[in-house]
Amino acid sequence: MSNEAPTTLAPGIMATQWTVPKQIWQHPNPSHSRPEQFRRFVNHKHGLNLKDYHELHNYSISDWTFWKDLWDYLGIISSVPPTKVIIEAPLIESPEFFPGSRLNYAENILIRNDDSVSCTVARESGHFSQYTSREIREKVRRMANAMRANGLKVGDRVAAVVTNSIDAIVIAMAAASIGAIYSSTATDMGAQGVLDRYKQIKPKFVFAETEVIYAGKLVDLTPKISHVVEELKHHGVDHVILLPSTVTGKDLKIKSDFKTLTLAQFLSTGKDVPLVFEQLPFNHPLIILYSSGTSGPPKCIVHSAGGILMQTKKDVALGLDMWWGDTYFQYTSCAWMMWNAMLGGLAVGGRLILYDGSPFHPDIKQFLKFVSDQKVTHFGTSPRFVGEIQGRGIKPLELGSFEALRMFFVTGAVVTPPVYEWAASVLPPTTHVMSATGGTDICSTFVGACTSMPAYAGEFQVKVLGMKTEVYDYDGKVIDDTGRKGELVCSRAHPSIPLGFWGDVGRKKFFDAYFARFPGVWTHGDFIAINPTTKGLLIFGRSDGVLNPSGIRFGSAEIYAVIDKYTAIIEDTICIGQRRPQDKDERVLLFVKMRDGRILTEALKADIRESIKQALSARHVPAYIFQVEEIPLTVNNKKIEIAVKQIVSGATMKPSGTVANPESLQLYYKYFELEKLLAAEKEKTKAKL
Ligand SMILES: CC(=O)CC(=O)O
């Protein structure tokens, strides 16, 4: 990373000389920030004298009362308030928070019931429609009554293949109001991906889109949905409800002998009775999310209603500093946990922008202008999106004033210092550029933003309140204060430890996923360090993707940070370690996808090598750099390093439905025979001379 210079203290993880990175934002009046307001609230409530965020964080991970403070501060609505915070138990057993309390997730999300706009639904065409909180509640009432009329009960699964739309919100909220368990995938997921998920959880109800538009192209989903229904009918499905075309509004049919209903037919079956929010235990299951495994069936992660409510509302209120009247635009599909996390925006009384389609069609400029015109206060996106805007040389401030934009946050992959610096330089100086990480496994965050503290390029500002996030070395020793890189772990219970994996009898898969590395401690799989000069945190990549040439361990994100300076000519890269059975050591391979048909020349390769050497060290320089046509990505736009690493090292992969471009993996098999490939390249160069 640009803010660290390696020393010569190898072998092993390179020691680091830390410096203070470039400061990119500071609150004009930190005492007005929400974390500060919460600190004062806690001090006042308990007669404490916690002086700053760090002392507050320390309190939050040493006294269980913190979670009750948070409950009070966030104004959690319940019919039976809690009398006890936790029944302590080992983390693998998902300790129960707030035993005895009764509440409903949807009642807490649909907190507003007035004529203010709560959701703006926007499409590629530029067309958008608005829904007040009263209208949304009415839609949820009708949907929930129809679900009840058709036999949906507490604990049944409701699955959806939907766009990021008002229907998605209404279906999810109606299911939660009854105590059913909701699960969604996006419309671009292949039939196999959908089946890999829904065959496991056996939904009673399936809601499916039939026709959508993406990047200007009409997509007929009926063949895919027919296939899915034909399979799921043998796995417990009772009702399939087809949503009208998002383009024409017309009802379309699928080819299946299974009896389907249109949305209008389904809604007409419900009684005209008031909306009822079932009062359920805090630990009642709410949603099933899926791990993005790139081979084998996805793990079905079951999250609790209370856990997701408290954690997402905390992340939105205290992390993003969002409240009543703010506007939150998270660019996401319904297959990413950010969709579920974004609902916390409604719980604090904010407005959501629900966008479906490509941001690049018809024109990214139109999309960015919309963000400015809609007076979005919080805009969330991914590093790839930022890379595209930067690569295309777009200057947002030439398209709109973005005067309302208080926060621009980038999640889903490591955000490198150049990306932070670029975003901060092209947005108003008042915009807080930040990132957070946690993800699907906890549907919340371990580290993230804090508006009472300065923000530095490349760093997560803080450990999130209530989360005992630590850095462990290979022996399980805490190395937080050393500046060394290690495993991101969480050693204390929090409410969004999943209830478990669906169908994982004996919790074996659950144990293997999080608890096998260090006894009793959640290991998240990220390679992380804390900068002792700022206390900010940096992630260097996934720990199973750590690069290890000659025993020098570093993260792929360190290489990506350097490559970011080539963003005008390089579209994307993937950096992995190769170690075949015949190799004595690991070598680092860097694969580069060029922008707009450009060629990766020898001169550019030399320049990249020199840049890596200068920014990091000679030992970080990849052994080989190759041009490739495609970088394998998950449907949530994450680079698939592990699969590529395994393929170039000799394994054969059967990609799962989580891979967005599975055919791209084929491009990497030839690198197993590296010597042959290099000899052929040499011959080609000779022939040219
Ligand atoms: C907040 C996040 O952690 C998002 C992600 O990485 O998927």
Ligand as a Chemical Component Dictionary entry (heavy atoms), coordinates in Angstrom:
data_LIG
# 
_chem_comp.id                   LIG 
_chem_comp.type                 NON-POLYMER 
_chem_comp.pdbx_formal_charge   0 
_chem_comp.three_letter_code    LIG 
# 
loop_
_chem_comp_atom.comp_id 
_chem_comp_atom.atom_id 
_chem_comp_atom.alt_atom_id 
_chem_comp_atom.type_symbol 
_chem_comp_atom.charge 
_chem_comp_atom.model_Cartn_x 
_chem_comp_atom.model_Cartn_y 
_chem_comp_atom.model_Cartn_z 
_chem_comp_atom.pdbx_ordinal 
LIG C1 C1 C 0 -20.202 -4.473 3.820 1 
LIG C2 C2 C 0 -19.586 -5.607 3.110 2 
LIG O1 O1 O 0 -18.788 -6.282 3.696 3 
LIG C3 C3 C 0 -19.958 -5.859 1.728 4 
LIG C4 C4 C 0 -19.264 -7.041 1.116 5 
LIG O2 O2 O 0 -18.027 -7.123 1.131 6 
LIG O3 O3 O 0 -19.929 -7.903 0.540 7 
# 
loop_
_chem_comp_bond.comp_id 
_chem_comp_bond.atom_id_1 
_chem_comp_bond.atom_id_2 
_chem_comp_bond.value_order 
_chem_comp_bond.pdbx_ordinal 
LIG C1 C2 SING 1 
LIG C2 O1 DOUB 2 
LIG C2 C3 SING 3 
LIG C3 C4 SING 4 
LIG C4 O2 DOUB 5 
LIG C4 O3 SING 6 
# 
